[in-house]
Amino acid sequence: MATADYNTLIPNNVDLSSDRRLQRALESWQPRFIEWWKMLGPVAFQDHDVYLRTAISVAQDGWANFGYVKMPEYRWGIFLADAVPGRKIAFGDHMGMDAWQEVPGEYRADLRRLIVVQGDTEPASVEQQRRLCLTAPSVYDLRNLFQVNVEEGRHLWAMVYLLHRYFGRDGREEADDLLQRHSGDQDNPRILGAFNQATPDWLSFYFFTYFTDRDGKFQLASLKESAFDPLSRTCEFMLKEEAHHMFVGASGVARVLQRTVDLMKEHDTSDVAQFGGIDLATIQRYLNFHFSVSLDLFGAETSTNAANYFAAGLKGRFHEEQRDDDHQMKGERRMVPAFESAAITEHEHASLTALNEMLREDYIADCAKGVERWNRILAGVGAELRLPHIGFNRHVGVFAGQPITPDGNVISEGGWKSGMASEWIPIDSDKEHVQALMSGIREPGKMAGWIAPPATGIHAKPIEFEYVRT
């Protein structure tokens, strides 16, 4: 088991001190990271003590330590899961060969691109969420926001380490660029569209952490299968932290729904907005938007790049090693969604070129499980939430810009524009109402009126614990 070194400026379990040149380069990058954090991280509470978990080892039985820390002093570090002795490549053309400990020259550009795109999402979400700390519905939620933020920062460090360690000057330049692009910047935006969207309120944040961070889970799980062992081990550890981000989203939406149901029953009406709640129609519109935006993150339905990444061993499928096939898919074919002649249809394609769609299908199935749990809360009022059709509100792939309703109907362009402006995604009145509810609660244990309290606190602490010393 790799031992974590906490006696250095950059905590790590990669024996950073043995490579003085790499250590100096990363120590030079660190002040720029801290400057970025202070400028584009949370807009408040930077000098407050926050009850956060910090990685102290990669062991399964205890990889995090809880305690108070000021966010700029958080011990961001570099942690790789323990190496698997004799690990073999589990898929693609190099299947059965030893996993790579260095980057093969012929795959250098592709691997660097995969790492950069993943790395770019991490600081982007921090930038998107930087003002939410002003309107947290409880101190408990404020702490969860900051936990998500600092871990996204650590995930950035994970990708920056790989760029510095394995990609030379090109990697160092890419690492610098990760701090130069900014979410929503007109001149230098983040790479992926979903990470240039605003996260203006906590309902958006909960859906973002449920849907968009879940995309992160599937992307990281696919990269965890990589033949490039340092990337695989990095992503395996990142997945441990990603689970909490999705918990924040799943439980946050559930708490909003519970409060809405309580208000509906108390006042015998679905119009809970007049009583300081968020009605189910509004919640459904927020769900429609965030789910559809997240679907685009998987790319086009067919992709030769995805096929090449798989064949090369760079990026596998979700739970690749658990799949009962030959892990090469040569000659295999499958049906893929298509849109032609104003109709939703399917076409047969080589399975290798349909890997994006396969991953998207796995993601949708995982999302549906959470919606099913949310609907148990709504059963008492005879209502339910639904995932919209995969063609709704898409900007990437065969459905991009097509007039498809959340129910999967193809309608006229005029009817589609009318629906988009009035009933399918958050409209101005929804945003104004939700924004009006956003007022920061600073007293431990107290909750805003539009959300129910959590079932339990963090790390066996009570809900009224002072998670942020305000």
N, C-alpha and C positions, 0 to 999 in steps of 0.2 A: 504494500500500500504506500503510495506517495505521501511523504510528510509535508505538511504545509509550513512554510517559513514565514513567520509573522514578525521577525526581527529586521525586516527590510522595509524600505519605503513602499514597495509594491508587494503585498502578500501574494504568495504563489506556492504551487507544488510542482513547478516545472524546472527546479534547480536553476533559477534565473541567475544567481550569483556566479555560476560557472561560466557564463558567457558575458563578459564585461561589456563588450560592444553592444550587445542587445540590451543589456540592463541600462546602459547609459542612454540609448535611444529611447527606451520606454520612459525612463525618468525625465527625459527632455520633453516627451509628449505629455506627461502627466500635468504640468502646470497649465498647458493649453486646455486640457480636459476640465480642470477645476475652473478655469476662467469661463469656459463654455457653460458649465453647470451653474455658476453664479449668475451668468447673464441670461440663460435660456432655460434653466431648470425652474423649480417652483418659485413664484414671485414673492413668497413670504415664508416665514418660519425657518429661514436658513440658519438662524442663530439659536433656535430652540432645541431642547432635548427631545428626541423622538425614540420611542421604544421599538427598535428595529432588530431584525435577525441579520446576522452576518455569517458568511460561510467561514468555517474554521477547519473543515476537512471534507473529503468526498465520501466518507464512510456512510453506508446505508443507515446505520443506527444512530447517527448524530452528526449531521453535516452543518448545523447552524447553531449559533449562539445568540441569545436575546439579551438586549441591554439598551440603555439610553446612549444616544450618540447624536451629535449635530451633523446634519447631512453633509456639509462640505468636508467633514472629518471622517466620513464613512470609509471603512477599509475596503475599498474596491480592490479586487485582486484577480489573479489569473489561476483558474482551477480546471484541470482536466480529470475526468474520471480515470480510475486505475486502468492501466493497460491489461489487455487479455493476452496472456502468453501464447504465442503461436497463432495469433488471430489470422484467419484467412479471408480473402475477398469472397463475399457471399452471393454475388450476382454479376451479370454482364460478361463481356468477353474475357476478362481476366479471372473469372471465377475459379476458386481453388488455389490461387497463388497467394503468397504472403502479402498481407496488408502493407501499404507503403508508409514508411516513416519519413520520407522526403517527397517532394513534389516531382513527379515525372515531367520532364521538359515538354513533352507533347501535350500535356494537359494543364500546363501552367496558367495560360490565359483563362481557360474555362473555370478552373478552380478559384482563381482570384476573383473572377466575376461573381461566382456564387457566394463567396465570403463577403464581398463588398455589398451586394444587394441585401444579404441578411444583416450585416452590420449597420447598414443605413437605416433600417427600420427601428433599431433600438433607441438612438437619441431622438429620432423623429417623434416617437410616442411621448417622450418626456416633454418635448417642445409643445406638442398638441395639448397636453394636460397641465401646462404650467400655471394657469390661472384658477384651476379648480380648487386649490387650497383655500381660496377666499370664501368659498360657498359650501364647504363640506357640511353634510347633514348631521354629523356627529364627530366627536373626537376619535371614536373608533374608526370611522370611515376616513378621516383625515390621515390617520396612521397607515391605513391600508393603501391609500394613494401614494404616500411617501415610500412605502415598502416596494410597491410596483415600480416607482420611479428609480430608486437606487438600484434595483435589480436590473432594470433596463440599462442603466449605466454600466453595471458590471458585465452585462452581455456585450455591450460595446467593447469593453476591455478585452473580452474573450476573442472577438474577431480582430481587434487591433493587434493583439499578441501574434495571432497567426500570420497577419500581413507582415509584421516586422520580422518575425522569426524565419519565415519561409519564402518571402517574395522580394527581398532585397530593396533596392531603391524604389521600384514600382510600388511595392507594398507600403513603404513609408509614405510615399506621396498619396496613395489611396487612403491611408489612415488619417493623414492631414485633411483630406477632402471630406471625410466623415464629419468633421467639425465645421466645415465651410458651408455645406448644404444645410438649409433650414426648412422646416415644415411650412408650406404655404408661401415661401419666398418666390416672388414672380421671376426673379432673375436666376436663382440657384435653388430650385425646390428639391425635395427629397425624390428618390428614384421612382417609388411606387405611388400611384394616385391616392390610395386610401390613407397614406401617411402625410398627405397635404390637406386633408379635410380638418376643419376645426372640431374640437371637442369642447363645446361651450357650456355644457351643463352636466350634471351627474347622471341623468338618465342616459345621455349619450355615452358617458364614461362606462357605465355598467354594460351597455350593449357592445361597446368597443372591446372591453376586456373579455366579454364572453365570445364574440364572433371573431374579432380581428386577432386577438391574442391566441385564439384557437387555430387560426391559420398558422400562427407562429409555431404552435405545437406540431402541426403536420409537416411544416417545412423543416423544422429541426429534427423531427423523427426520421424524415427522409434523408437528411444530411448525416444523421447518426449512423446510417448504413454505409457511409462512404468508405471506399478503399483507402482513402487518405486518413490514416489512423489518428493523427492529432485533431483533425476536424471531427471525426467520429466521437472521440473522447470528450472534446469540448462541448459538442451538442448534447451528449448524454447527460452531462452535469447541468447544462442550461435547462434541460427539460424538468429537472427537479424544481427549479425556481418558477418556471412557467406555469406549473400547476396552481400555484397560489394566485396568479394573475387571473386565471380562468375562474377560480373559486370566487374572487371578488366580484366578477361579472355575474356569475350564476346566482350567487346568494344576494347580490344587490338587486337584480331584477325580481327575484323571488320576494324580497322584502317590500319592494314597491307594489307588487301585485297583492301581497297580503294586506297592506294598508288600504289599497283601493277596495278590496273585498270587504274589509272591516267597515269602511265608510259606506259602501253600497248597502250593507246589511243594516247598519245603524240608522241610515236616513231613507232606506227603501227607495233608492234611486240609482241609476247608472251615471247620472250627472254629478260626479263627485268633485268636479272642478270648483263648484261653488262652496265646497267645504274644505278646500285646500288640498285636494288630492289630484291624482292624474288618472283620467278616465281610460278605459281599456282601448278605445279607438285610437287615442293618441299613442299609447304604448305599442299597439300593433303597427302604427305608421313608423315609429322609431325602429322597431324590429325589421320592418321591410327594408328600410334604408340601409341599416348597418349590415344586414345579411347580404344584400345584393352587392354592396361595395366590397365586402370581404370575398365574395365569389370571384371577383375580378383578379384578386391577388394570385390565383392559381394559373392565370394565363389563358391562352387560346386552347380550344379543345384538342387540337392536334398540333404537334410541335416536333420538328426535326431536332431542335436543340435538346429537348427533353429526352428524345430517343438516344441521341449521342451521349448525353450525360450518363444515362443508364448503361449503355453498352460499354462505356469507358470505365464504369465503376465509381463515378463521381457522386451520384445521387440515386438512391434506391427508392423503393416504394415504402409506404407506411407499413411497419412491421414486416419488412421484407423476409427475414429469416423464418417467420412463422407461416409463410405462404406455402401451399402444397402444390408447387409446380417446379419447372426446371430452372427458374430464376434467370432465364435468358429471353424467353418469349419469342424467339425467332420463328417466323412463319405463323404466329398466332394472330388472329384478327378478332375484332369486336365492333359492336355498334356504338356510334358516337352521335350526340345530338347535332342537328343541322337546322338551318332556316333557309327555305327557298320557296319562291312563288307565294310569298305571304303566308307560309304555313310552317309549323314546327314539325320536323321530321327527323329521320336518322339516316346515317350512311355508315357503311362498313369501312373500317380503316385498320391498318396494321396496329396491333396492340402497343408496340413500341412507340409509335407516334402519338398514341392516345393516353400517355402516362399522366399528363396534366388533368385530364378528365377523370381518370381513375382516382387520383388523389382528391379531386374535388368531390367525387361521390363518397369517398370515405369520410371526408369532412362533413358533408351534408348529413350523413347518417349519425355522426357524433353530435352535431348541432341538434338534431331532432330529439335526441334523448333528453337534452335539457329542456326543450320546449314541452315535452311530455311531462316532465316533473313540474314545470310551471303550471301546466293545465290542471294538475291535481289541486292546486290552490284555488283555481277558478271553478272547480266542479260544483261547489256549493252555490254558485250564482248562475249556473247554466251557460257559461261562456268558455271560450278557448282562444288561444293564440295559434297562428299557423305560419310556417315558413312559406314565403312567396315562391312562385315558380322560378326555376333557375334562369329563365329568360328575362325576368322582370328587371328593369332598370340597370341593364348591363352596358358596360363601356368597353369591354374587351371580349374578343371571340366572335362566334357566329351570331350571337344575339345582340351585339353592340348596336344601340340606337334603334332597336326594333320595337314596334308598338305592342308590347305584350303586357297583359294585366297581371297582377299578383296571382290570379286564379289560373293563369296560363292561357288566356284567350287572346287571339290576335285581333285587334280592332283597328279602326281608322286612326290616322295620324291625329286628327282633330280630337277624337274621343280620348286618345291616349294623353295628349297634352292637357286636356281638361281634367282627367283623372289624376295626373301628376300634380296639378296645381291645386287640387281640392280634397283628395281623399286617400292617396296611396303612400305618400311619404310626408314627413312633418311639414305642415304649412305654417305660415307666419303666425297665426293665432296659437298654434300648438307651442311654437318656440317661445312666444311671448309669455304664455301661461307658465310653461316649465321654468323659464328664466325668472319669472316673478317669484317662484317658490324657492329659488336658490338664495338662501341667506345663511351664512355660516353659523353653526352652533358650536360654542366653545366650552360649555359646561360638561364635564365628564358624565356619561350616563344619559344625557338628554338627547332626544332625537327630533329632527324636523318633522312637521306634521304630515308630510307626504310619503313617509317611509316607516316601516315597522322596525323595531329593534332586532338585532341578530339573535340567534338562538344561544350562542355562547360567545365569550370573548376570545382574545388571542393568547395563545401559549398558557392556557388554563387561568388566565386573569379574568376578573369579572368585567362585565360590560362597562361599569362605571369607573374602571381603572383609568388613571391619567396617562393615556397612551402618548399624548403630546403635551409637554409641559408648557402651557400657554401663559 
